[in-house]
Amino acid sequence: MTEKEKMLAHKMYDANYDKELLEDRRKIKELCYDYNQLRPSDEFGRQALLKKILGKTGKNFLIEPPFWCDYGYNIEIGENFYSNHNLVILDAGKVTFGDNVFIAPNCGFHTSGHPIDFERRNQGLEYAYPITVGDNVWIGAGVQVMPGVTIGSNVVIGGGSVVVRDIPDNSVAVGNPCKVIRSITEEDKKTCWDR
């Protein structure tokens, strides 16, 4: 298997020294750089470049620059996707967002991890597990989502959370580590979200 094939198969792979993966990352970082330099008024250019960067998009989406990712081809976003500034997606593994996902500033989705033992880590080895985000999800400012996590549909993740475990549908979850604090109910349609 090539290192890229190992990466896509969720096996340990060489991320630092493999020429194919280094070139994939170099190409996408050039495109991200170009995207981050576009004028805010260039809506057509911004959308066209994001379609070139991302593996799959809906028709209606917006990512406020700056935006950075590792490969791009492993990212899929649904309809009505919005991300505020400073989104980072380390997409060695697949990252899939459903419809109506809203992401606040300074959030990261990190599919990659490194071995705990320093011998393999020092060799440049890492692994990548997919991240999945359902429909109708709001992710607060500064949230970090770790490898292998699934966030269900109709979920709110409170700002500053570090999501290391799956979050079920219809939940409000906060904290480090992020934990479900309650279910979303009909009462939430009547009031603002309390702290």
MOKA-V70597 format. One record per pair of residues at least 6 apart in sequence whose ideal C-beta (glycine too) atoms are under 7 Angstrom apart, sorted by sequence separation. I is the first residue (numbers start at 1). J is the second residue. D is the distance in whole Angstrom. If there is no record, write none. Layout:
BEGIN
i->I j->J d->D
i->I j->J d->D
END
This chain:
BEGIN
i->6 j->12 d->7
i->7 j->13 d->4
i->15 j->21 d->6
i->51 j->57 d->6
i->69 j->75 d->6
i->89 j->95 d->5
i->115 j->121 d->5
i->151 j->157 d->7
i->157 j->163 d->6
i->167 j->173 d->5
i->173 j->179 d->6
i->6 j->13 d->4
i->38 j->45 d->5
i->50 j->57 d->7
i->114 j->121 d->5
i->173 j->180 d->5
i->174 j->181 d->6
i->38 j->46 d->5
i->173 j->181 d->7
i->171 j->180 d->5
i->172 j->181 d->6
i->3 j->13 d->5
i->115 j->125 d->6
i->172 j->182 d->5
i->3 j->14 d->5
i->35 j->46 d->7
i->38 j->49 d->7
i->167 j->178 d->7
i->114 j->126 d->5
i->151 j->163 d->7
i->155 j->167 d->6
i->161 j->173 d->7
i->165 j->177 d->7
i->168 j->180 d->7
i->171 j->183 d->6
i->172 j->184 d->6
i->50 j->63 d->6
i->113 j->126 d->6
i->161 j->174 d->5
i->164 j->177 d->5
i->167 j->180 d->6
i->170 j->183 d->5
i->171 j->184 d->7
i->7 j->21 d->7
i->35 j->49 d->5
i->75 j->89 d->6
i->95 j->109 d->5
i->112 j->126 d->5
i->113 j->127 d->6
i->131 j->145 d->6
i->137 j->151 d->6
i->143 j->157 d->5
i->149 j->163 d->5
i->155 j->169 d->7
i->161 j->175 d->6
i->162 j->176 d->4
i->164 j->178 d->7
i->170 j->184 d->5
i->3 j->18 d->4
i->34 j->49 d->6
i->35 j->50 d->7
i->149 j->164 d->7
i->152 j->167 d->6
i->154 j->169 d->6
i->158 j->173 d->7
i->161 j->176 d->6
i->162 j->177 d->6
i->163 j->178 d->4
i->4 j->20 d->5
i->53 j->69 d->7
i->61 j->77 d->6
i->75 j->91 d->5
i->81 j->97 d->6
i->87 j->103 d->6
i->95 j->111 d->6
i->112 j->128 d->5
i->137 j->153 d->7
i->143 j->159 d->7
i->149 j->165 d->7
i->150 j->166 d->5
i->151 j->167 d->5
i->152 j->168 d->5
i->153 j->169 d->5
i->154 j->170 d->5
i->155 j->171 d->5
i->156 j->172 d->5
i->157 j->173 d->6
i->158 j->174 d->3
i->162 j->178 d->6
i->3 j->20 d->7
i->4 j->21 d->6
i->55 j->72 d->7
i->74 j->91 d->4
i->111 j->128 d->5
i->134 j->151 d->6
i->136 j->153 d->6
i->140 j->157 d->6
i->142 j->159 d->6
i->146 j->163 d->6
i->149 j->166 d->6
i->152 j->169 d->4
i->161 j->178 d->4
i->2 j->20 d->7
i->3 j->21 d->6
i->31 j->49 d->7
i->35 j->53 d->7
i->54 j->72 d->6
i->55 j->73 d->4
i->93 j->111 d->3
i->111 j->129 d->6
i->129 j->147 d->4
i->130 j->148 d->7
i->131 j->149 d->5
i->132 j->150 d->5
i->133 j->151 d->5
i->134 j->152 d->5
i->135 j->153 d->4
i->136 j->154 d->5
i->137 j->155 d->5
i->138 j->156 d->5
i->139 j->157 d->5
i->140 j->158 d->5
i->141 j->159 d->4
i->142 j->160 d->5
i->143 j->161 d->5
i->144 j->162 d->5
i->145 j->163 d->5
i->146 j->164 d->5
i->155 j->173 d->7
i->53 j->72 d->4
i->55 j->74 d->6
i->58 j->77 d->6
i->60 j->79 d->6
i->64 j->83 d->6
i->66 j->85 d->7
i->72 j->91 d->7
i->74 j->93 d->7
i->78 j->97 d->6
i->80 j->99 d->6
i->84 j->103 d->6
i->86 j->105 d->5
i->92 j->111 d->5
i->111 j->130 d->6
i->128 j->147 d->7
i->129 j->148 d->3
i->134 j->153 d->3
i->140 j->159 d->3
i->152 j->171 d->7
i->55 j->75 d->5
i->56 j->76 d->4
i->57 j->77 d->5
i->58 j->78 d->5
i->59 j->79 d->7
i->60 j->80 d->5
i->61 j->81 d->4
i->62 j->82 d->5
i->63 j->83 d->5
i->64 j->84 d->5
i->65 j->85 d->7
i->66 j->86 d->6
i->67 j->87 d->5
i->68 j->88 d->5
i->69 j->89 d->4
i->70 j->90 d->5
i->71 j->91 d->5
i->74 j->94 d->5
i->75 j->95 d->5
i->76 j->96 d->5
i->77 j->97 d->5
i->78 j->98 d->5
i->79 j->99 d->4
i->80 j->100 d->5
i->81 j->101 d->5
i->82 j->102 d->5
i->83 j->103 d->4
i->84 j->104 d->5
i->85 j->105 d->5
i->86 j->106 d->5
i->87 j->107 d->6
i->88 j->108 d->4
i->89 j->109 d->5
i->90 j->110 d->5
i->91 j->111 d->6
i->92 j->112 d->5
i->111 j->131 d->6
i->143 j->163 d->7
i->31 j->52 d->6
i->32 j->53 d->7
i->54 j->75 d->5
i->55 j->76 d->5
i->58 j->79 d->4
i->64 j->85 d->5
i->70 j->91 d->5
i->71 j->92 d->7
i->74 j->95 d->6
i->76 j->97 d->7
i->78 j->99 d->4
i->82 j->103 d->7
i->84 j->105 d->4
i->90 j->111 d->6
i->134 j->155 d->7
i->140 j->161 d->7
i->157 j->178 d->6
i->31 j->53 d->5
i->58 j->80 d->7
i->69 j->91 d->5
i->70 j->92 d->6
i->90 j->112 d->5
i->109 j->131 d->5
i->54 j->77 d->6
i->58 j->81 d->6
i->78 j->101 d->7
i->63 j->87 d->6
i->28 j->53 d->6
i->36 j->65 d->4
i->35 j->65 d->6
i->36 j->66 d->4
i->154 j->184 d->6
i->36 j->67 d->7
i->35 j->67 d->6
i->101 j->133 d->6
i->107 j->139 d->6
i->110 j->144 d->7
i->113 j->147 d->5
i->32 j->67 d->6
i->93 j->128 d->4
i->95 j->130 d->7
i->98 j->133 d->6
i->100 j->135 d->6
i->104 j->139 d->6
i->106 j->141 d->6
i->107 j->142 d->7
i->110 j->145 d->7
i->112 j->147 d->7
i->134 j->169 d->7
i->32 j->68 d->5
i->92 j->128 d->3
i->93 j->129 d->5
i->94 j->130 d->4
i->95 j->131 d->5
i->96 j->132 d->5
i->97 j->133 d->5
i->98 j->134 d->5
i->99 j->135 d->5
i->100 j->136 d->5
i->101 j->137 d->5
i->102 j->138 d->5
i->103 j->139 d->5
i->104 j->140 d->5
i->105 j->141 d->5
i->106 j->142 d->5
i->107 j->143 d->5
i->108 j->144 d->5
i->109 j->145 d->5
i->110 j->146 d->6
i->111 j->147 d->5
i->32 j->69 d->6
i->93 j->130 d->4
i->96 j->133 d->7
i->98 j->135 d->4
i->104 j->141 d->4
i->108 j->145 d->7
i->110 j->147 d->6
i->156 j->193 d->7
i->93 j->131 d->7
i->98 j->137 d->7
i->28 j->69 d->6
i->28 j->70 d->7
i->28 j->71 d->6
i->28 j->72 d->4
i->25 j->70 d->6
i->25 j->71 d->7
i->24 j->71 d->5
i->93 j->147 d->7
i->98 j->153 d->7
i->104 j->159 d->7
i->15 j->92 d->7
i->10 j->93 d->7
i->7 j->92 d->5
i->17 j->124 d->5
i->16 j->124 d->3
i->15 j->124 d->6
i->14 j->124 d->5
i->14 j->125 d->6
i->15 j->126 d->5
i->13 j->125 d->7
i->12 j->125 d->5
i->13 j->126 d->7
i->12 j->127 d->5
i->10 j->127 d->7
i->10 j->128 d->6
i->10 j->129 d->6
i->7 j->128 d->6
END
